[in-house]
Amino acid sequence: MLEDVKKKAKKVKDDVQDKAEEVKNKTEYEAKKTKAKAEYEKKEADRKS
C-alpha cells in the first residue's frame, strides 16, 4: 500500500519535472526567437537608413 503511494508520488514528481523542463525549453526558444527577430529588424533599419 505505502509502496504504491510512493511510486505514484515519484511518477507525479517526475511528470512535473518533465513539464517544467518542457516549459523552460519553450520559454528559452521563444526568447531566442524574439531576440533574433529584433536583431534582424535592427539590421534592416540600419541598412535602410
Biopython code that builds the backbone (N, CA, C, O; Angstrom):
import numpy as np
from Bio.PDB.StructureBuilder import StructureBuilder

atoms = [
    (1, "MET", "N", (0.834, -1.206, 0.000)),
    (1, "MET", "CA", (0.000, 0.000, 0.000)),
    (1, "MET", "C", (0.871, 1.260, 0.000)),
    (1, "MET", "O", (0.722, 2.130, -0.858)),
    (2, "LEU", "N", (1.773, 1.343, 0.964)),
    (2, "LEU", "CA", (2.655, 2.501, 1.046)),
    (2, "LEU", "C", (3.565, 2.576, -0.180)),
    (2, "LEU", "O", (3.864, 3.661, -0.678)),
    (3, "GLU", "N", (4.002, 1.408, -0.659)),
    (3, "GLU", "CA", (4.850, 1.372, -1.861)),
    (3, "GLU", "C", (4.114, 1.972, -3.058)),
    (3, "GLU", "O", (4.695, 2.722, -3.844)),
    (4, "ASP", "N", (2.830, 1.634, -3.186)),
    (4, "ASP", "CA", (2.032, 2.175, -4.295)),
    (4, "ASP", "C", (1.968, 3.700, -4.227)),
    (4, "ASP", "O", (2.089, 4.389, -5.240)),
    (5, "VAL", "N", (1.778, 4.203, -3.023)),
    (5, "VAL", "CA", (1.712, 5.655, -2.831)),
    (5, "VAL", "C", (3.053, 6.287, -3.195)),
    (5, "VAL", "O", (3.097, 7.324, -3.857)),
    (6, "LYS", "N", (4.143, 5.660, -2.764)),
    (6, "LYS", "CA", (5.482, 6.187, -3.076)),
    (6, "LYS", "C", (5.728, 6.183, -4.582)),
    (6, "LYS", "O", (6.270, 7.144, -5.128)),
    (7, "LYS", "N", (5.329, 5.096, -5.256)),
    (7, "LYS", "CA", (5.519, 5.005, -6.710)),
    (7, "LYS", "C", (4.720, 6.093, -7.425)),
    (7, "LYS", "O", (5.206, 6.739, -8.353)),
    (8, "LYS", "N", (3.480, 6.275, -6.967)),
    (8, "LYS", "CA", (2.626, 7.289, -7.592)),
    (8, "LYS", "C", (3.195, 8.692, -7.357)),
    (8, "LYS", "O", (3.202, 9.525, -8.263)),
    (9, "ALA", "N", (3.663, 8.938, -6.151)),
    (9, "ALA", "CA", (4.253, 10.240, -5.831)),
    (9, "ALA", "C", (5.488, 10.490, -6.689)),
    (9, "ALA", "O", (5.688, 11.602, -7.177)),
    (10, "LYS", "N", (6.309, 9.476, -6.874)),
    (10, "LYS", "CA", (7.512, 9.618, -7.704)),
    (10, "LYS", "C", (7.120, 9.901, -9.155)),
    (10, "LYS", "O", (7.730, 10.741, -9.816)),
    (11, "LYS", "N", (6.101, 9.198, -9.644)),
    (11, "LYS", "CA", (5.659, 9.412, -11.020)),
    (11, "LYS", "C", (5.151, 10.847, -11.200)),
    (11, "LYS", "O", (5.480, 11.509, -12.185)),
    (12, "VAL", "N", (4.359, 11.315, -10.254)),
    (12, "VAL", "CA", (3.838, 12.685, -10.327)),
    (12, "VAL", "C", (4.995, 13.682, -10.302)),
    (12, "VAL", "O", (5.013, 14.642, -11.072)),
    (13, "LYS", "N", (5.955, 13.449, -9.415)),
    (13, "LYS", "CA", (7.122, 14.331, -9.310)),
    (13, "LYS", "C", (7.892, 14.354, -10.635)),
    (13, "LYS", "O", (8.279, 15.420, -11.114)),
    (14, "ASP", "N", (8.110, 13.174, -11.221)),
    (14, "ASP", "CA", (8.815, 13.095, -12.500)),
    (14, "ASP", "C", (8.041, 13.810, -13.605)),
    (14, "ASP", "O", (8.622, 14.519, -14.427)),
    (15, "ASP", "N", (6.716, 13.613, -13.612)),
    (15, "ASP", "CA", (5.883, 14.275, -14.620)),
    (15, "ASP", "C", (5.969, 15.794, -14.492)),
    (15, "ASP", "O", (6.050, 16.506, -15.493)),
    (16, "VAL", "N", (5.949, 16.279, -13.260)),
    (16, "VAL", "CA", (6.037, 17.723, -13.017)),
    (16, "VAL", "C", (7.392, 18.248, -13.476)),
    (16, "VAL", "O", (7.474, 19.310, -14.093)),
    (17, "GLN", "N", (8.455, 17.503, -13.175)),
    (17, "GLN", "CA", (9.797, 17.930, -13.605)),
    (17, "GLN", "C", (9.896, 17.948, -15.125)),
    (17, "GLN", "O", (10.477, 18.868, -15.701)),
    (18, "ASP", "N", (9.328, 16.928, -15.778)),
    (18, "ASP", "CA", (9.341, 16.886, -17.239)),
    (18, "ASP", "C", (8.607, 18.091, -17.820)),
    (18, "ASP", "O", (9.076, 18.724, -18.766)),
    (19, "LYS", "N", (7.455, 18.393, -17.244)),
    (19, "LYS", "CA", (6.655, 19.521, -17.737)),
    (19, "LYS", "C", (7.396, 20.841, -17.511)),
    (19, "LYS", "O", (7.391, 21.721, -18.373)),
    (20, "ALA", "N", (8.027, 20.967, -16.350)),
    (20, "ALA", "CA", (8.789, 22.187, -16.052)),
    (20, "ALA", "C", (9.929, 22.353, -17.047)),
    (20, "ALA", "O", (10.185, 23.458, -17.526)),
    (21, "GLU", "N", (10.609, 21.263, -17.356)),
    (21, "GLU", "CA", (11.712, 21.294, -18.329)),
    (21, "GLU", "C", (11.188, 21.709, -19.709)),
    (21, "GLU", "O", (11.807, 22.511, -20.409)),
    (22, "GLU", "N", (10.045, 21.150, -20.078)),
    (22, "GLU", "CA", (9.429, 21.463, -21.366)),
    (22, "GLU", "C", (9.084, 22.955, -21.458)),
    (22, "GLU", "O", (9.356, 23.602, -22.469)),
    (23, "VAL", "N", (8.491, 23.484, -20.402)),
    (23, "VAL", "CA", (8.123, 24.907, -20.366)),
    (23, "VAL", "C", (9.373, 25.778, -20.425)),
    (23, "VAL", "O", (9.401, 26.783, -21.135)),
    (24, "LYS", "N", (10.407, 25.390, -19.678)),
    (24, "LYS", "CA", (11.671, 26.136, -19.660)),
    (24, "LYS", "C", (12.278, 26.170, -21.063)),
    (24, "LYS", "O", (12.705, 27.224, -21.534)),
    (25, "ASN", "N", (12.314, 25.018, -21.723)),
    (25, "ASN", "CA", (12.883, 24.953, -23.067)),
    (25, "ASN", "C", (12.087, 25.806, -24.048)),
    (25, "ASN", "O", (12.658, 26.504, -24.887)),
    (26, "LYS", "N", (10.766, 25.742, -23.933)),
    (26, "LYS", "CA", (9.921, 26.528, -24.838)),
    (26, "LYS", "C", (10.125, 28.020, -24.599)),
    (26, "LYS", "O", (10.183, 28.804, -25.547)),
    (27, "THR", "N", (10.233, 28.408, -23.337)),
    (27, "THR", "CA", (10.441, 29.812, -22.988)),
    (27, "THR", "C", (11.780, 30.301, -23.532)),
    (27, "THR", "O", (11.865, 31.391, -24.097)),
    (28, "GLU", "N", (12.834, 29.485, -23.360)),
    (28, "GLU", "CA", (14.156, 29.857, -23.882)),
    (28, "GLU", "C", (14.118, 29.975, -25.402)),
    (28, "GLU", "O", (14.711, 30.891, -25.971)),
    (29, "TYR", "N", (13.423, 29.051, -26.055)),
    (29, "TYR", "CA", (13.303, 29.080, -27.511)),
    (29, "TYR", "C", (12.604, 30.364, -27.968)),
    (29, "TYR", "O", (13.061, 31.037, -28.892)),
    (30, "GLU", "N", (11.497, 30.687, -27.309)),
    (30, "GLU", "CA", (10.753, 31.902, -27.665)),
    (30, "GLU", "C", (11.613, 33.151, -27.444)),
    (30, "GLU", "O", (11.580, 34.082, -28.248)),
    (31, "ALA", "N", (12.374, 33.163, -26.361)),
    (31, "ALA", "CA", (13.234, 34.316, -26.071)),
    (31, "ALA", "C", (14.303, 34.470, -27.151)),
    (31, "ALA", "O", (14.569, 35.581, -27.612)),
    (32, "LYS", "N", (14.913, 33.361, -27.552)),
    (32, "LYS", "CA", (15.941, 33.414, -28.606)),
    (32, "LYS", "C", (15.335, 33.877, -29.920)),
    (32, "LYS", "O", (15.937, 34.672, -30.642)),
    (33, "LYS", "N", (14.144, 33.380, -30.230)),
    (33, "LYS", "CA", (13.470, 33.746, -31.468)),
    (33, "LYS", "C", (13.153, 35.242, -31.477)),
    (33, "LYS", "O", (13.366, 35.919, -32.484)),
    (34, "THR", "N", (12.651, 35.749, -30.370)),
    (34, "THR", "CA", (12.315, 37.167, -30.256)),
    (34, "THR", "C", (13.568, 38.023, -30.394)),
    (34, "THR", "O", (13.558, 39.048, -31.076)),
    (35, "LYS", "N", (14.650, 37.596, -29.739)),
    (35, "LYS", "CA", (15.910, 38.342, -29.802)),
    (35, "LYS", "C", (16.444, 38.361, -31.234)),
    (35, "LYS", "O", (16.877, 39.403, -31.728)),
    (36, "ALA", "N", (16.411, 37.217, -31.888)),
    (36, "ALA", "CA", (16.902, 37.137, -33.262)),
    (36, "ALA", "C", (16.075, 38.034, -34.181)),
    (36, "ALA", "O", (16.624, 38.700, -35.059)),
    (37, "LYS", "N", (14.771, 38.051, -33.983)),
    (37, "LYS", "CA", (13.899, 38.893, -34.805)),
    (37, "LYS", "C", (14.213, 40.369, -34.581)),
    (37, "LYS", "O", (14.262, 41.151, -35.530)),
    (38, "ALA", "N", (14.423, 40.740, -33.330)),
    (38, "ALA", "CA", (14.739, 42.132, -33.010)),
    (38, "ALA", "C", (16.067, 42.538, -33.645)),
    (38, "ALA", "O", (16.192, 43.635, -34.190)),
    (39, "GLU", "N", (17.056, 41.651, -33.573)),
    (39, "GLU", "CA", (18.360, 41.952, -34.181)),
    (39, "GLU", "C", (18.233, 42.087, -35.694)),
    (39, "GLU", "O", (18.840, 42.973, -36.295)),
    (40, "TYR", "N", (17.448, 41.214, -36.305)),
    (40, "TYR", "CA", (17.236, 41.271, -37.748)),
    (40, "TYR", "C", (16.567, 42.590, -38.139)),
    (40, "TYR", "O", (16.979, 43.248, -39.093)),
    (41, "GLU", "N", (15.525, 42.964, -37.385)),
    (41, "GLU", "CA", (14.816, 44.209, -37.695)),
    (41, "GLU", "C", (15.720, 45.421, -37.521)),
    (41, "GLU", "O", (15.618, 46.382, -38.282)),
    (42, "LYS", "N", (16.607, 45.385, -36.525)),
    (42, "LYS", "CA", (17.545, 46.486, -36.314)),
    (42, "LYS", "C", (18.519, 46.578, -37.492)),
    (42, "LYS", "O", (18.801, 47.671, -37.984)),
    (43, "LYS", "N", (19.027, 45.439, -37.939)),
    (43, "LYS", "CA", (19.943, 45.432, -39.088)),
    (43, "LYS", "C", (19.254, 45.974, -40.332)),
    (43, "LYS", "O", (19.840, 46.744, -41.092)),
    (44, "GLU", "N", (18.004, 45.564, -40.532)),
    (44, "GLU", "CA", (17.241, 46.054, -41.683)),
    (44, "GLU", "C", (17.054, 47.570, -41.604)),
    (44, "GLU", "O", (17.202, 48.273, -42.604)),
    (45, "ALA", "N", (16.733, 48.061, -40.423)),
    (45, "ALA", "CA", (16.533, 49.503, -40.242)),
    (45, "ALA", "C", (17.841, 50.250, -40.492)),
    (45, "ALA", "O", (17.846, 51.299, -41.135)),
    (46, "ASP", "N", (18.955, 49.704, -39.979)),
    (46, "ASP", "CA", (20.262, 50.339, -40.189)),
    (46, "ASP", "C", (20.619, 50.344, -41.674)),
    (46, "ASP", "O", (21.176, 51.315, -42.186)),
    (47, "ARG", "N", (20.297, 49.269, -42.341)),
    (47, "ARG", "CA", (20.631, 49.136, -43.753)),
    (47, "ARG", "C", (19.831, 50.135, -44.595)),
    (47, "ARG", "O", (20.346, 50.692, -45.565)),
    (48, "LYS", "N", (18.587, 50.351, -44.220)),
    (48, "LYS", "CA", (17.720, 51.248, -44.991)),
    (48, "LYS", "C", (18.032, 52.718, -44.751)),
    (48, "LYS", "O", (17.721, 53.563, -45.590)),
    (49, "SER", "N", (18.647, 53.030, -43.607)),
    (49, "SER", "CA", (18.898, 54.442, -43.297)),
    (49, "SER", "C", (20.206, 54.932, -43.876)),
    (49, "SER", "O", (20.560, 56.098, -43.702)),
]
sb = StructureBuilder()
sb.init_structure("model")
sb.init_model(0)
sb.init_chain("A")
sb.init_seg("    ")
for serial, (resi, resn, name, xyz) in enumerate(atoms, 1):
    if name == "N":
        sb.init_residue(resn, " ", resi, " ")
    sb.init_atom(name, np.array(xyz, "f"), 0.0, 1.0, " ", f" {name:<3s}", serial, name[0])
structure = sb.get_structure()
